[in-house]
């Protein structure tokens, strides 16, 4: 995949609905899109996909890159007699944007839906409060009977609009950058590693249900049996109203989590490699938890050494998630540089593992 194509892959991945708990709806399409870039591909764990790039070495160690496949959204909780639908959050959607987005209901066929809320000028202070789960309505223009015929029922998933906007030449904005953008960072890394003599197999796990229960990573790791794991997920990007100590700066490179949940040697190596190769990077203090799939790694296969690379993302879990293109490219560069230094010719993995 030439680096010039990374935006095309990002857009195509983002257009495939893989809502948390409903990843199977887009699983085959994602597999068909990415399989040509790998030697092997197959379903893995709960609702996930595992892609493998083999090296020439027999019984080679496995470096696993995890970027979760699932997305946030909504789920239908009731069909009213007037044809309106009540919905609840699926995977942690930001309630402040419920009424700011248009939606697609995934019944037997996809259909557009609009949010319903009493105009604030008619409702006083009550109307200005955030909608709660089960108190948020969608309108499609169809009757209840027509919706049932179209396969809409309690439990039907709903996704946000999937349009993309460019903010200047540097930033991309739209729903579902989390975590499809990090899958693309892994593809950029593979392109950087083309032609390199590596002593490891590289697996990309697109894990399911990260936004809900983390079941996809916990089960998918057993399919890959990795020696090391790089969890690649979006990180909270700083905006004017956020706490700088709890966020990272968009446009200034990927973050590397410093946490009791991550392997200290891997973390130090990532920071060293970034410094020596002049890849911009931001150490991020996540003392107790990284808020990613890495939280499960110490309990799997006896404890797999794991590090976390974060792609700065503004307005996470909204319809306007925003990232810098250069951060996406540098995240891919850092993944590639780490793999080359660890498993390339003369790398630190030659006869000496972190394990």
C-alpha positions in Angstrom: 0.0 0.0 0.0 1.7 3.2 -1.1 1.6 5.9 1.6 -0.3 8.1 -0.8 -3.2 5.6 -0.5 -3.6 5.8 3.3 -6.5 8.3 3.1 -8.4 6.1 0.7 -8.1 3.1 3.1 -9.2 5.4 6.0 -12.2 6.5 4.1 -13.2 3.0 3.0 -12.8 1.5 6.5 -14.8 4.3 8.0 -17.7 3.7 5.6 -18.1 0.1 6.8 -20.4 -0.2 9.8 -18.9 -2.2 12.6 -20.8 -1.1 15.6 -19.8 -2.5 19.0 -21.5 -5.9 19.3 -22.5 -5.8 15.6 -19.1 -6.0 14.1 -20.0 -9.1 12.0 -22.2 -6.9 9.8 -19.0 -5.4 8.2 -16.5 -8.1 9.0 -16.3 -9.7 5.6 -16.1 -6.4 3.8 -13.2 -5.3 6.0 -11.5 -8.6 5.4 -11.9 -8.3 1.7 -10.5 -4.8 1.7 -7.3 -5.6 3.7 -6.6 -9.2 3.0 -4.5 -8.4 -0.2 -2.0 -6.5 2.0 -1.3 -9.6 4.1 -0.3 -13.3 3.7 -3.1 -14.6 5.8 -6.4 -13.3 7.2 -9.2 -14.9 9.2 -11.8 -14.2 11.9 -10.3 -14.1 15.4 -11.7 -14.0 18.9 -15.1 -12.4 19.5 -16.1 -10.5 16.3 -12.5 -9.7 15.4 -10.2 -10.2 12.4 -6.6 -11.3 12.4 -4.2 -10.4 9.6 -0.7 -11.9 9.4 2.4 -10.8 7.5 4.9 -13.7 7.6 8.7 -13.5 7.7 10.9 -16.1 6.2 11.9 -17.6 9.6 10.3 -20.8 10.9 8.6 -20.5 14.3 9.3 -16.8 14.4 8.2 -14.6 17.3 5.0 -12.8 16.8 4.6 -9.0 17.2 0.9 -8.2 17.5 -0.6 -4.8 16.7 -4.1 -4.3 18.1 -6.4 -1.6 16.7 -10.0 -2.3 17.6 -12.6 -2.8 14.9 -15.8 -1.7 16.7 -17.4 1.7 16.8 -19.8 3.6 19.0 -23.4 4.3 18.1 -26.9 3.8 19.3 -29.4 0.9 19.7 -33.2 1.0 19.3 -34.9 0.4 22.7 -38.6 0.9 21.6 -40.8 1.6 18.6 -43.6 4.0 19.4 -47.0 3.9 17.8 -46.4 7.2 16.0 -43.3 5.7 14.3 -40.7 7.4 16.5 -37.9 5.4 18.0 -36.3 5.6 21.4 -32.6 4.8 21.4 -29.7 4.3 23.9 -26.0 4.7 23.6 -24.0 1.8 22.3 -20.4 1.8 23.4 -20.2 5.3 25.0 -21.4 7.9 22.5 -21.1 11.5 23.8 -24.6 12.5 24.9 -23.8 16.1 24.1 -23.9 15.3 20.4 -27.0 13.2 20.3 -29.1 16.0 18.7 -26.2 17.3 16.5 -25.9 14.4 14.2 -28.0 12.6 11.5 -28.2 8.9 11.7 -28.5 5.6 9.7 -30.7 2.8 11.0 -29.4 -0.6 10.0 -32.5 -2.7 9.5 -33.0 -5.0 6.5 -31.9 -2.0 4.5 -30.2 1.2 5.7 -32.5 4.2 6.2 -31.7 7.8 7.3 -33.0 9.1 10.6 -33.1 12.5 12.3 -33.0 13.3 16.0 -36.1 14.6 17.8 -36.0 17.0 20.8 -38.3 19.7 21.9 -37.0 23.2 20.8 -35.2 24.7 23.8 -37.1 28.0 23.4 -40.3 26.1 24.2 -39.1 24.0 27.1 -37.3 26.3 29.4 -34.4 24.9 31.5 -35.6 21.3 31.2 -35.2 21.4 27.4 -31.6 22.4 27.8 -30.6 19.3 29.7 -28.7 16.5 28.0 -30.9 13.6 26.9 -30.6 10.4 28.9 -30.6 6.9 27.6 -34.2 6.0 26.6 -35.2 9.6 26.5 -33.8 10.3 23.0 -35.9 9.9 19.9 -35.3 9.4 16.2 -37.7 10.1 13.4 -37.6 8.4 10.0 -40.9 9.4 8.4 -42.2 5.9 8.4 -45.0 4.4 10.4 -44.4 1.8 13.1 -45.8 -0.9 10.7 -43.5 0.2 7.9 -40.5 0.2 10.2 -41.3 -3.4 11.3 -41.6 -4.5 7.7 -38.1 -2.9 7.0 -36.6 -5.0 9.8 -36.4 -2.3 12.5 -37.0 -3.8 16.0 -35.8 -3.4 19.6 -32.0 -4.1 19.3 -31.5 -2.7 15.9 -28.2 -0.8 15.7 -27.9 2.9 14.6 -24.8 4.7 13.4 -23.9 8.4 12.9 -23.4 10.0 9.6 -20.1 9.0 8.0 -19.1 12.1 6.0 -15.6 13.4 6.1 -14.4 17.0 6.1 -11.0 18.5 5.6 -10.0 21.3 8.0 -7.3 23.1 6.1 -4.7 20.8 4.5 -3.7 19.3 7.8 -6.8 18.0 9.7 -9.5 15.5 8.9 -12.9 15.6 10.7 -15.7 13.1 10.9 -17.2 10.2 12.9 -15.5 6.9 13.3 -11.9 8.0 13.2 -11.8 5.9 16.5 -10.3 3.4 15.9 -10.2 2.9 12.1 -7.5 5.5 11.9 -5.2 3.3 14.0 -5.7 0.4 11.7 -4.5 2.6 8.9 -1.5 3.6 11.0 -0.6 -0.2 11.1 -0.9 -0.3 7.3 1.4 2.7 7.0 3.9 0.8 9.2 3.8 -2.3 6.9 4.5 -0.1 3.9 7.5 1.4 5.8 8.8 -2.1 6.5 8.6 -3.4 2.9 11.8 -5.0 1.8 13.2 -5.1 5.4 14.7 -8.4 6.6 12.6 -9.1 9.7 12.8 -12.0 12.2 9.2 -11.8 13.3 5.7 -12.4 12.0 3.5 -9.3 12.2 -0.1 -9.7 13.2 -2.8 -7.0 13.0 -5.7 -7.8 15.3 -8.8 -5.7 14.6 -10.5 -6.6 17.8 -14.2 -6.4 18.6 -16.2 -4.9 21.4 -13.4 -2.7 22.8 -16.0 0.1 23.3 -18.2 -2.2 25.4 -16.5 -5.2 27.2 -13.1 -5.8 25.5 -14.0 -9.3 24.7 -12.5 -9.2 21.2 -9.0 -8.5 22.4 -9.1 -10.9 25.3 -10.1 -13.7 23.0 -8.2 -12.6 19.9 -4.8 -12.6 21.7 -5.2 -16.4 22.2 -5.6 -16.8 18.4 -2.4 -14.9 17.7 -0.3 -16.1 20.7 2.0 -13.0 20.5 5.4 -12.5 22.1 4.8 -8.7 22.3 1.8 -6.5 21.8 1.5 -2.9 20.5 -1.9 -1.6 21.3 -2.6 1.4 19.0 -5.6 3.5 19.9 -6.7 7.1 19.8 -5.7 9.4 22.6 -7.5 12.4 24.0 -6.4 15.4 22.0 -6.0 18.7 23.8 -8.6 21.5 23.0 -9.0 24.9 24.7 -11.4 23.6 27.4 -9.5 20.5 28.4 -7.0 19.8 31.1 -3.5 19.8 29.4 -2.3 17.2 32.0 -4.9 14.7 30.9 -4.6 15.2 27.2 -1.9 15.2 24.4 -1.3 17.9 21.8 -2.7 17.3 18.4 -0.2 17.8 15.6 2.8 17.0 17.8 3.1 13.3 17.2 1.8 10.1 18.7 1.8 9.5 22.5 3.4 6.6 24.3 1.7 5.6 27.5 3.7 5.5 30.7 1.6 3.2 33.0 1.9 0.4 35.5 -0.1 -1.6 32.9 2.5 -1.3 30.2 5.9 -3.0 29.8 8.7 -0.6 31.0 11.3 -1.9 28.6 9.0 -1.6 25.5 7.9 1.9 26.6 11.5 3.0 27.0 12.5 1.5 23.6 9.6 3.3 21.9 10.7 6.7 23.4 14.3 6.1 22.6 13.7 5.0 19.0 11.4 8.0 18.5 14.1 10.4 19.8 16.9 8.9 17.8 14.9 8.8 14.6 13.5 12.2 15.1 9.9 11.1 15.2 7.8 13.5 17.3 6.4 11.7 20.3 4.6 12.6 23.5 5.0 10.6 26.8 1.5 10.3 28.3 1.1 9.6 32.0 -1.7 7.0 32.4 -0.6 5.8 35.8 -3.3 3.3 36.8 -5.0 2.6 33.4 -4.4 3.4 29.8 -8.1 3.2 29.0 -7.3 0.8 26.1 -7.2 -3.0 25.5 -3.8 -3.0 27.2 -5.6 -3.2 30.5 -6.2 -6.9 29.8 -2.8 -7.8 28.5 -1.2 -8.6 32.0 -3.8 -11.3 32.5 -3.5 -13.1 29.1 -1.1 -16.0 28.3 0.7 -15.5 31.5 1.2 -11.8 30.8 2.3 -10.5 27.4 4.7 -7.5 27.3 2.6 -4.7 26.0 3.0 -1.0 25.1 0.5 1.6 24.0 0.9 4.1 21.2 -1.8 6.8 21.0 -3.0 8.8 18.0 -4.1 12.3 19.2 -7.8 12.8 18.5 -9.9 15.8 19.3 -13.6 15.5 20.2 -13.5 11.7 20.8 -16.8 9.8 20.6 -18.6 12.5 18.7 -19.6 13.0 15.1 -16.7 15.5 14.6 -13.7 13.5 15.7 -10.6 15.3 14.4 -7.0 14.3 13.7 -3.9 15.6 12.1 -2.7 13.7 9.0 0.9 14.1 10.1 0.1 12.5 13.5 -1.4 9.5 11.6 1.7 9.2 9.4 4.1 9.5 12.4 2.1 6.9 14.3 2.8 4.5 11.5 6.4 5.5 11.3 6.9 4.9 15.0 5.3 1.4 14.8 7.6 0.6 11.9 10.7 1.9 13.5 10.1 -0.1 16.7 9.6 -3.3 14.7 12.7 -2.7 12.6 14.9 -2.0 15.6 13.6 -5.0 17.6 13.2 -7.6 14.8 15.3 -6.3 11.9 18.8 -7.4 11.1 21.0 -6.8 14.1 17.9 -5.8 16.2 17.7 -6.3 19.9 15.5 -9.4 19.5 18.4 -11.3 17.9 19.1 -13.7 20.7 17.8 -11.4 23.4 14.1 -10.9 24.2 12.4 -8.5 26.6 10.5 -11.5 28.0 
